[in-house]
Amino acid sequence: MLVVGKQGSISWVLGLLLAGTLAGCSSTAELATYPSVYGQKPAATLQMTDEEAVSMQSQLTALGAARKSGAISEAEYQRRLRELQLLAEQHGADTLKQIEN
């Protein structure tokens, strides 16, 4: 058993042990097996672009304005709203199926 009298000596001994351990890892080839956490990873599915988001926003704004002005009937508005709600409900499950396949 190693008995060290001073606190500084403990740090020195631990430093030697660490250096000895690291000396066995002289090759960077061993590090190649670990995943890289640097850089941007590709998305699992295609992402919406800024242009698509702006287009959707303008379409929804136009739909609301058409309803408010009476340009479309309440029935047509409700039909389009149900269509969008159905898309929202199914989109997550459909996307998950695409990712899994």
ROSE-4610 file (N, C-alpha, C; in Angstrom, 1 decimal, always signed):
// ROSE-4610
residu = [M/M/M/L/L/L/V/V/V/V/V/V/G/G/G/K/K/K/Q/Q/Q/G/G/G/S/S/S/I/I/I/S/S/S/W/W/W/V/V/V/L/L/L/G/G/G/L/L/L/L/L/L/L/L/L/A/A/A/G/G/G/T/T/T/L/L/L/A/A/A/G/G/G/C/C/C/S/S/S/S/S/S/T/T/T/A/A/A/E/E/E/L/L/L/A/A/A/T/T/T/Y/Y/Y/P/P/P/S/S/S/V/V/V/Y/Y/Y/G/G/G/Q/Q/Q/K/K/K/P/P/P/A/A/A/A/A/A/T/T/T/L/L/L/Q/Q/Q/M/M/M/T/T/T/D/D/D/E/E/E/E/E/E/A/A/A/V/V/V/S/S/S/M/M/M/Q/Q/Q/S/S/S/Q/Q/Q/L/L/L/T/T/T/A/A/A/L/L/L/G/G/G/A/A/A/A/A/A/R/R/R/K/K/K/S/S/S/G/G/G/A/A/A/I/I/I/S/S/S/E/E/E/A/A/A/E/E/E/Y/Y/Y/Q/Q/Q/R/R/R/R/R/R/L/L/L/R/R/R/E/E/E/L/L/L/Q/Q/Q/L/L/L/L/L/L/A/A/A/E/E/E/Q/Q/Q/H/H/H/G/G/G/A/A/A/D/D/D/T/T/T/L/L/L/K/K/K/Q/Q/Q/I/I/I/E/E/E/N/N/N]
num = [1/1/1/2/2/2/3/3/3/4/4/4/5/5/5/6/6/6/7/7/7/8/8/8/9/9/9/10/10/10/11/11/11/12/12/12/13/13/13/14/14/14/15/15/15/16/16/16/17/17/17/18/18/18/19/19/19/20/20/20/21/21/21/22/22/22/23/23/23/24/24/24/25/25/25/26/26/26/27/27/27/28/28/28/29/29/29/30/30/30/31/31/31/32/32/32/33/33/33/34/34/34/35/35/35/36/36/36/37/37/37/38/38/38/39/39/39/40/40/40/41/41/41/42/42/42/43/43/43/44/44/44/45/45/45/46/46/46/47/47/47/48/48/48/49/49/49/50/50/50/51/51/51/52/52/52/53/53/53/54/54/54/55/55/55/56/56/56/57/57/57/58/58/58/59/59/59/60/60/60/61/61/61/62/62/62/63/63/63/64/64/64/65/65/65/66/66/66/67/67/67/68/68/68/69/69/69/70/70/70/71/71/71/72/72/72/73/73/73/74/74/74/75/75/75/76/76/76/77/77/77/78/78/78/79/79/79/80/80/80/81/81/81/82/82/82/83/83/83/84/84/84/85/85/85/86/86/86/87/87/87/88/88/88/89/89/89/90/90/90/91/91/91/92/92/92/93/93/93/94/94/94/95/95/95/96/96/96/97/97/97/98/98/98/99/99/99/100/100/100/101/101/101]
x = [+0.9/+0.0/+0.9/+0.5/+1.3/+0.8/+1.6/+1.2/+1.9/+1.1/+1.7/+1.4/+2.5/+2.4/+1.8/+1.9/+1.5/+0.4/-0.5/-1.6/-1.0/+0.0/+0.6/+1.2/+1.7/+2.2/+1.1/-0.1/-1.2/-1.5/-1.5/-1.8/-0.7/+0.5/+1.6/+1.5/+1.2/+1.0/-0.2/-1.3/-2.4/-2.1/-1.3/-0.8/+0.0/+0.9/+1.7/+0.8/-0.2/-1.1/-1.9/-2.4/-3.1/-2.2/-1.0/+0.0/+0.2/+0.4/+0.6/-0.6/-1.8/-3.0/-3.1/-2.8/-2.9/-1.8/-0.7/+0.4/-0.1/-1.0/-1.5/-2.4/-2.9/-3.8/-3.1/-2.0/-1.2/-1.8/-2.7/-3.3/-4.6/-4.8/-6.2/-7.1/-6.6/-7.5/-8.6/-8.3/-9.2/-10.4/-10.1/-11.2/-12.1/-11.8/-12.6/-13.9/-13.9/-15.1/-16.2/-15.9/-16.9/-17.6/-18.9/-19.6/-19.2/-19.2/-18.9/-20.0/-19.8/-20.8/-20.6/-19.7/-19.5/-20.2/-20.5/-21.1/-22.6/-23.3/-24.7/-25.1/-25.9/-26.4/-27.6/-27.7/-28.9/-30.2/-31.2/-32.5/-33.1/-33.9/-34.5/-35.5/-36.1/-37.0/-36.7/-37.3/-37.2/-37.8/-37.1/-37.7/-38.3/-39.3/-40.0/-39.0/-39.0/-38.1/-38.9/-38.1/-38.7/-39.8/-39.5/-40.4/-41.7/-41.6/-42.8/-43.6/-43.0/-43.7/-44.4/-43.7/-44.4/-45.6/-45.4/-46.5/-47.7/-47.5/-48.6/-49.2/-48.4/-49.0/-49.9/-49.4/-50.2/-51.5/-51.4/-52.6/-53.7/-53.2/-54.1/-54.7/-53.9/-54.3/-55.4/-55.2/-56.1/-57.4/-57.3/-58.5/-59.3/-58.7/-59.4/-60.0/-59.3/-59.9/-61.0/-61.0/-62.1/-63.3/-63.1/-64.2/-64.9/-64.0/-64.5/-65.2/-64.7/-65.4/-66.6/-66.8/-67.9/-67.6/-66.4/-66.0/-66.2/-66.0/-66.3/-67.4/-68.1/-69.2/-68.6/-69.4/-69.0/-68.8/-69.5/-69.4/-68.0/-67.6/-66.4/-65.2/-65.4/-64.4/-64.2/-65.3/-65.2/-64.6/-64.9/-64.3/-62.8/-62.3/-60.9/-60.2/-60.9/-60.4/-60.3/-61.3/-61.2/-60.1/-59.9/-58.8/-57.4/-57.3/-56.0/-55.9/-57.0/-56.9/-56.5/-57.1/-56.8/-55.3/-54.8/-53.4/-52.5/-52.9/-52.2/-52.2/-53.3/-53.5/-52.6/-52.6/-52.0/-50.5/-50.1/-48.8/-47.7/-47.9/-46.9/-46.7/-47.8/-47.8/-47.2/-47.6/-47.1/-45.6/-45.2/-43.7/-43.0/-43.5/-42.8/-42.7/-43.8/-43.7/-42.6/-42.5/-41.4/-40.0/-39.9/-38.6/-38.2/-39.2/-39.0/-38.7/-39.2/-39.0/-37.8]
y = [-1.2/+0.0/+1.2/+2.2/+3.4/+4.5/+5.0/+6.0/+7.3/+8.3/+9.6/+10.6/+11.3/+12.2/+13.6/+14.1/+15.4/+15.4/+16.4/+16.5/+16.7/+17.4/+17.7/+16.4/+15.5/+14.2/+13.3/+13.4/+12.6/+13.1/+14.3/+14.9/+14.4/+14.4/+14.0/+12.5/+11.7/+10.2/+10.0/+10.7/+10.5/+11.0/+12.0/+12.5/+11.4/+10.7/+9.7/+8.5/+8.2/+7.1/+7.5/+8.7/+9.1/+9.1/+9.6/+9.6/+8.2/+7.3/+5.9/+5.3/+5.6/+5.1/+5.7/+7.0/+7.6/+7.2/+6.7/+6.3/+5.0/+4.2/+3.1/+3.4/+4.7/+5.1/+6.1/+5.6/+6.5/+6.6/+5.8/+5.8/+6.5/+7.3/+7.9/+7.0/+5.9/+4.9/+4.4/+4.3/+3.8/+4.8/+6.0/+7.0/+7.0/+6.4/+6.4/+5.6/+4.7/+3.9/+4.7/+5.8/+6.6/+7.5/+7.8/+8.7/+10.1/+10.8/+12.2/+13.1/+14.0/+14.9/+16.3/+16.4/+17.7/+17.8/+19.1/+19.3/+19.1/+19.4/+19.3/+17.9/+17.2/+15.9/+16.1/+15.2/+15.3/+15.0/+15.6/+15.3/+14.0/+13.4/+12.1/+12.2/+13.3/+13.6/+15.0/+15.3/+16.6/+17.6/+18.7/+19.8/+20.9/+21.6/+22.6/+23.8/+24.4/+25.5/+26.8/+27.9/+29.1/+29.6/+29.3/+29.7/+29.0/+27.7/+26.9/+27.3/+27.7/+28.2/+29.5/+30.4/+31.7/+31.4/+30.5/+30.2/+29.6/+28.7/+28.1/+29.2/+30.0/+31.1/+32.0/+32.3/+33.2/+32.5/+31.2/+30.5/+30.4/+30.2/+30.2/+31.5/+32.6/+33.9/+34.3/+33.8/+34.1/+33.3/+32.1/+31.3/+32.0/+32.5/+33.2/+34.5/+35.2/+36.4/+36.2/+35.1/+34.7/+34.4/+33.7/+33.3/+34.6/+35.5/+36.7/+37.6/+37.7/+38.5/+37.9/+36.6/+35.9/+35.4/+35.5/+35.0/+33.5/+32.8/+31.3/+31.1/+30.0/+29.7/+29.1/+29.0/+28.4/+26.9/+26.3/+24.9/+24.6/+25.5/+25.3/+25.6/+26.5/+26.8/+25.6/+25.1/+23.9/+22.7/+22.5/+21.4/+21.6/+22.7/+23.0/+22.9/+23.3/+23.2/+21.7/+20.9/+19.5/+18.8/+19.2/+18.7/+19.0/+20.2/+20.6/+19.9/+19.7/+19.1/+17.6/+16.9/+15.6/+15.4/+16.3/+16.3/+16.4/+17.3/+17.5/+16.3/+15.6/+14.4/+13.2/+13.1/+11.9/+12.2/+13.4/+13.7/+13.0/+13.1/+12.5/+11.0/+10.3/+8.8/+8.5/+9.2/+9.0/+9.2/+10.3/+10.6/+9.5/+9.0/+8.0/+6.7/+6.4/+5.2/+5.3/+6.5/+6.8/+6.6/+7.1/+7.0/+5.5/+4.8/+3.4/+2.5/+2.9/+2.0/+2.4]
z = [+0.0/+0.0/+0.0/-0.8/-0.9/+0.0/+0.9/+1.8/+1.4/+1.2/+0.8/+1.9/+2.3/+3.4/+3.1/+1.9/+1.6/+0.5/+0.5/-0.4/-1.8/-2.0/-3.3/-3.9/-3.0/-3.5/-4.0/-3.5/-4.0/-5.4/-5.6/-7.0/-8.0/-7.5/-8.3/-8.7/-7.7/-8.0/-8.9/-8.7/-9.6/-11.0/-11.1/-12.4/-13.1/-12.4/-13.0/-13.5/-12.6/-13.0/-14.3/-14.4/-15.5/-16.8/-16.6/-17.7/-18.2/-17.3/-17.7/-18.4/-18.0/-18.6/-20.0/-20.2/-21.5/-22.4/-21.9/-22.7/-23.5/-23.0/-23.7/-24.8/-24.8/-25.9/-26.8/-27.4/-28.2/-29.6/-30.0/-31.4/-31.4/-32.4/-32.6/-33.3/-33.8/-34.5/-33.6/-32.3/-31.3/-31.2/-31.4/-31.3/-32.5/-33.6/-34.8/-34.6/-33.6/-33.4/-32.6/-32.0/-31.3/-32.2/-32.0/-32.9/-32.7/-33.8/-33.8/-33.3/-32.4/-31.9/-32.4/-33.4/-34.0/-35.3/-35.7/-36.9/-36.9/-38.0/-38.1/-38.7/-38.0/-38.5/-39.4/-40.4/-41.3/-40.6/-41.0/-40.4/-40.8/-40.0/-40.3/-41.5/-41.7/-42.8/-43.3/-44.5/-45.0/-44.1/-44.0/-43.1/-44.0/-43.4/-44.1/-44.3/-45.5/-45.7/-45.2/-45.1/-44.7/-45.7/-47.0/-48.1/-48.0/-47.6/-47.5/-46.3/-45.2/-44.0/-44.3/-45.0/-45.4/-46.3/-47.2/-48.1/-47.4/-46.4/-45.6/-44.8/-44.2/-43.4/-44.2/-45.4/-46.2/-46.7/-47.0/-47.3/-46.2/-45.0/-43.9/-43.5/-43.7/-43.5/-44.5/-45.8/-46.8/-46.6/-46.1/-45.8/-44.7/-43.7/-42.6/-43.1/-43.9/-44.5/-45.4/-46.2/-47.1/-46.3/-45.2/-44.3/-43.7/-43.2/-42.6/-43.5/-44.8/-45.8/-46.4/-46.2/-46.8/-48.2/-48.7/-50.0/-50.2/-49.1/-49.1/-48.0/-48.3/-47.3/-46.1/-45.0/-43.8/-44.0/-44.8/-45.1/-45.8/-46.7/-47.4/-46.4/-45.6/-44.6/-43.6/-43.2/-42.3/-43.0/-44.3/-45.0/-45.1/-45.4/-45.5/-44.1/-43.1/-41.7/-41.3/-41.6/-41.3/-42.0/-43.3/-44.1/-43.4/-43.0/-42.3/-40.9/-40.2/-38.9/-39.1/-40.1/-40.4/-40.8/-41.6/-41.9/-40.7/-39.8/-38.5/-37.7/-37.6/-36.8/-37.3/-38.7/-39.3/-39.6/-39.7/-40.1/-39.3/-38.0/-37.1/-37.3/-37.4/-37.5/-38.9/-40.0/-41.3/-41.4/-40.8/-40.8/-40.0/-38.9/-38.1/-39.0/-39.7/-40.6/-41.6/-42.2/-43.2/-42.6/-41.4/-40.7/-40.4/-39.9/-39.6/-40.8/-41.9/-43.1/-43.8]
